[in-house]
Amino acid sequence: MTGHWRIPLLIEEQAGLERPAESIRIGVPLPAQSLRVAGQAVVMDAAGELLPSQARALALWPDGSIKWLSVDALAPIAAGSRTQLFVEPESTARASRSPGGARAGASPLSIAERGGEFLVTTGAAEFVVAGARPRGAARARNGLVIARASVGGANLLAEAGVRLRLLGCSGREYFSEIERAYIEGAGAVRGAVVTEGVLKAESHASPLRFKNRLTFTAGSATVRIEVELWNPQAARHPGGLWDLQDRGTVLFEDLTLSAAPRGLATRLSWYAERPESMRTEAPVGWCLYQDSSGGENWDSENHLDARGRLAVTFRGYRVTWGEGDRATLIAEGDRASPCLAVQTECGCIAATTLDFWQNFPKALRWRGGELSTALFPAESHGPHALQGGERKRHTVLLEFSLTDHPREIPALQAPVAVALDPEWVERSGAMGRFVAARRDPNRGYLRYVSAILEGPHSFASKREIIDEYGWRNFGDLYADHEAVRHRGPRALVSHFNNQYDFILGALTHYLRTGDARWRRLAEDAARHTLDIDLYHTDQDKAAFNHGLFWHTDHYKPAATCTHRTYSRRNGRSPHYGGGPSNEHNYTSGLLLYHYVSGDPEAARAVEELAQWVIAMDDGSRSPLGLLDSTPTGLASKTVDLSYHKPGRGAGNSINALIDGFELTGERRYLEKAEELIHRCIHPRDDIDALGLAEPEERWSYLVFLQVLGRYLELKVAWNETDRTFQYARASLRHYARWMLAHEVPYKDVLDKVQLPTETWPAHDVRKSHVLHLAAEFAPRPERAALHERAAFFFNRGLEDLLSFETAYLTRPLVILCVFGHIHAYYQTHPEEGFEGTETAVAFGSPETFVPQRRRWRTVWPKGVGVLAKLLLRAAAERLDLLGRYSTPLRL
């Protein structure tokens, strides 16, 4: 470990709650060679006292030192306060600690596996978590999640414990059966137990799977339980149409996590919206049910079921008290962030679900002697439908105490805002071409992107237009640019599905500004993308498995395809339809989200998407694989299978592979990226012949060049200026010279495009980025001209964009959010660039790539080709030959 460093963490308490030991988690970037052992980093408060903390490495620099460090700490935070904590090396902290500063004591947190169970001690409580039974032992199908929860030596759970139960439409009960269990990330402050398995009835197996992640914190008696429900089946998408309730869908009535308290219940305590409005009731039947978002547009067409009917029935939530038919309405409102606590003669158990109203429908219940959180409640309009390849994570909080009301849940429902010092992030170098917002001279640009956070065009405000809420919708962005020409009585419903990687842009601005609102938007978007927009299946074709879905169709309502690209309600012709594609593969935001949040599911998704690139291009996995295993070209095409030159399809594929390499260090990802680079670009390409001056079809060559520049930066960081590096550098410079001679602002050539919208000048920021990158890898005498032209495109693009009344639609805001900040880096580092000499290498002439399908057609007779085409179409679309739209599986 070398050097002395101190990283400020900025903490703001906004809910007015005293927090004696607030659990804080954040990823911090480190300069190269700063730290090699994660355990040598500590956290101190402003007074110089060491706080309980733990750290683990998430990413490494090429020299093996830590690049991103996930830090957990426990800190006392006063109500309404702003304070600082500091991450620094243990050796520095020891030397600088004030005489009265104390070292954090030994952690009370321990997690140990014994006999198929996990024993967890936090210092405030002890838990026994159910695990997988030893091999050969019969697996219990009782849904047990937590068997015991003891506070002060007293177990607060009855024999039934905490259970996960799914209710089928026929009334059959399915319980979780654990197949795999393990400890994840246990340390001094925080640790988790993860269990995975299937949902089964005594005589019937469900295709649905679950994953529970139980997180424990030192000194806390509250368990954070992430419950994930997953349908691993493939969807059925005849004609490339992806409507709700196809044959791959599973229908069910209810999914509930319930806790059975020990002892006689004496009182219920609850609040619906605010902890200070706590009420008490006698412990008879009680339910708070959130049916819709409670917003002005709660009955938006965003909430259609498979038949095109509204799945919501009333605005907001209702609270009922009493048993059966005698239950009476005792409260109602719009948006609940509730908590229900049950006091028994043994103690108190309280429960809630985070983002309760946002992920409606939801319910909290006291019924039949159990406190339950209904994640998919039976109270809703109809059965719940989990589509093939779809999953959903919900977060439940269970607090155990000997007091008569919850103490920790109110604070967990309103976490403190945590941010890094933006100037530290810049100094670390871990974010690449990055400048803290306070040093960005482009004040007009900053004002523009700030509209995402506040004002009438904020993304929070846009959610309300189509009520972008509900468990399948929350976290997505409203694609309002698709509705400009819509003239219906209600807003057109269209989903953005993380187009252009909003997650990356939002997290970048969070790190640039320290404004936690950016992080919240990014977290919501990331969790939605991970659950809904990723196609989590192995049972479809390789071109689709584990891919990302497109945004919903241009200028048409999402209808019943919700987040699945194309609906049969909008078209059924041979030229309509599709599915996951390389052109919509965005991984960098998910990778940065993993670094900032530590979410392991984000890391898995990045690797999943990088592997998808390899799988879709693997000819042996296609229906033609037995005849010809050459690459399919699906990883490198843009627009159609005949174009394998610079475009966003190949660019996004290469970018995903680079992210896979950054995450795992596996060279196979980098080797595949280099294969695609050689396939799609050449230093001697005839650029005029590619039609790049025609923006309608070829604008996205800029995406490829942006990624090519990222590849060059990666190779420099790894000190690999080899032949492929020189090849890519020469190619970038070749295209940049063409751009200097031929590219003009898009507003000057809008006569060449079908729809002259505000998005075209927004894309000028990509030209600015590419020319800056070309300057970075050009000889020093050429840099000034390239930077000057890059500045021209940045300034003209923003000026032209703002000349449109529609400048503040979602799509241009996202494009500028993701790429606009990069210009400031080159403004403040005008002389920076690669100083290595350009090697004189003969790269030969460009070769035309022939994809598998086209190659095969040239070999086999035409008649066989026609038959094969029919067979391919059947395999690709997974047609149900007995009926194109058969019914889903009803449990």
Secondary structure as GFF3:
##gff-version 3
##sequence-region A 1 891
A	DSSP	beta_strand	7	12	.	.	.	ID=ss1
A	DSSP	beta_strand	19	29	.	.	.	ID=ss2
A	DSSP	three_ten_helix	38	40	.	.	.	ID=ss3
A	DSSP	beta_strand	41	45	.	.	.	ID=ss4
A	DSSP	beta_strand	50	51	.	.	.	ID=ss5
A	DSSP	beta_strand	53	60	.	.	.	ID=ss6
A	DSSP	beta_strand	66	77	.	.	.	ID=ss7
A	DSSP	beta_strand	82	89	.	.	.	ID=ss8
A	DSSP	alpha_helix	90	96	.	.	.	ID=ss9
A	DSSP	beta_strand	110	114	.	.	.	ID=ss10
A	DSSP	beta_strand	117	121	.	.	.	ID=ss11
A	DSSP	beta_strand	126	130	.	.	.	ID=ss12
A	DSSP	beta_strand	144	151	.	.	.	ID=ss13
A	DSSP	beta_strand	154	155	.	.	.	ID=ss14
A	DSSP	beta_strand	157	167	.	.	.	ID=ss15
A	DSSP	beta_strand	173	184	.	.	.	ID=ss16
A	DSSP	beta_strand	190	200	.	.	.	ID=ss17
A	DSSP	beta_strand	205	217	.	.	.	ID=ss18
A	DSSP	beta_strand	222	230	.	.	.	ID=ss19
A	DSSP	three_ten_helix	238	240	.	.	.	ID=ss20
A	DSSP	beta_strand	250	252	.	.	.	ID=ss21
A	DSSP	beta_strand	254	261	.	.	.	ID=ss22
A	DSSP	beta_strand	265	271	.	.	.	ID=ss23
A	DSSP	three_ten_helix	275	277	.	.	.	ID=ss24
A	DSSP	beta_strand	279	281	.	.	.	ID=ss25
A	DSSP	beta_strand	286	290	.	.	.	ID=ss26
A	DSSP	three_ten_helix	301	303	.	.	.	ID=ss27
A	DSSP	beta_strand	317	321	.	.	.	ID=ss28
A	DSSP	three_ten_helix	324	326	.	.	.	ID=ss29
A	DSSP	beta_strand	328	333	.	.	.	ID=ss30
A	DSSP	beta_strand	339	344	.	.	.	ID=ss31
A	DSSP	beta_strand	348	353	.	.	.	ID=ss32
A	DSSP	beta_strand	362	367	.	.	.	ID=ss33
A	DSSP	beta_strand	370	376	.	.	.	ID=ss34
A	DSSP	beta_strand	384	386	.	.	.	ID=ss35
A	DSSP	beta_strand	391	401	.	.	.	ID=ss36
A	DSSP	alpha_helix	409	413	.	.	.	ID=ss37
A	DSSP	beta_strand	417	420	.	.	.	ID=ss38
A	DSSP	alpha_helix	422	428	.	.	.	ID=ss39
A	DSSP	three_ten_helix	437	439	.	.	.	ID=ss40
A	DSSP	alpha_helix	443	449	.	.	.	ID=ss41
A	DSSP	three_ten_helix	450	452	.	.	.	ID=ss42
A	DSSP	alpha_helix	459	466	.	.	.	ID=ss43
A	DSSP	three_ten_helix	480	483	.	.	.	ID=ss44
A	DSSP	alpha_helix	502	513	.	.	.	ID=ss45
A	DSSP	alpha_helix	516	528	.	.	.	ID=ss46
A	DSSP	pi_helix	529	533	.	.	.	ID=ss47
A	DSSP	three_ten_helix	582	584	.	.	.	ID=ss48
A	DSSP	alpha_helix	588	597	.	.	.	ID=ss49
A	DSSP	alpha_helix	600	617	.	.	.	ID=ss50
A	DSSP	three_ten_helix	619	621	.	.	.	ID=ss51
A	DSSP	alpha_helix	648	664	.	.	.	ID=ss52
A	DSSP	alpha_helix	667	680	.	.	.	ID=ss53
A	DSSP	three_ten_helix	687	690	.	.	.	ID=ss54
A	DSSP	alpha_helix	695	698	.	.	.	ID=ss55
A	DSSP	alpha_helix	701	717	.	.	.	ID=ss56
A	DSSP	alpha_helix	723	742	.	.	.	ID=ss57
A	DSSP	three_ten_helix	746	752	.	.	.	ID=ss58
A	DSSP	alpha_helix	759	762	.	.	.	ID=ss59
A	DSSP	alpha_helix	764	776	.	.	.	ID=ss60
A	DSSP	alpha_helix	780	802	.	.	.	ID=ss61
A	DSSP	alpha_helix	810	819	.	.	.	ID=ss62
A	DSSP	alpha_helix	822	828	.	.	.	ID=ss63
A	DSSP	alpha_helix	852	857	.	.	.	ID=ss64
A	DSSP	alpha_helix	862	877	.	.	.	ID=ss65
A	DSSP	beta_strand	889	890	.	.	.	ID=ss66
###
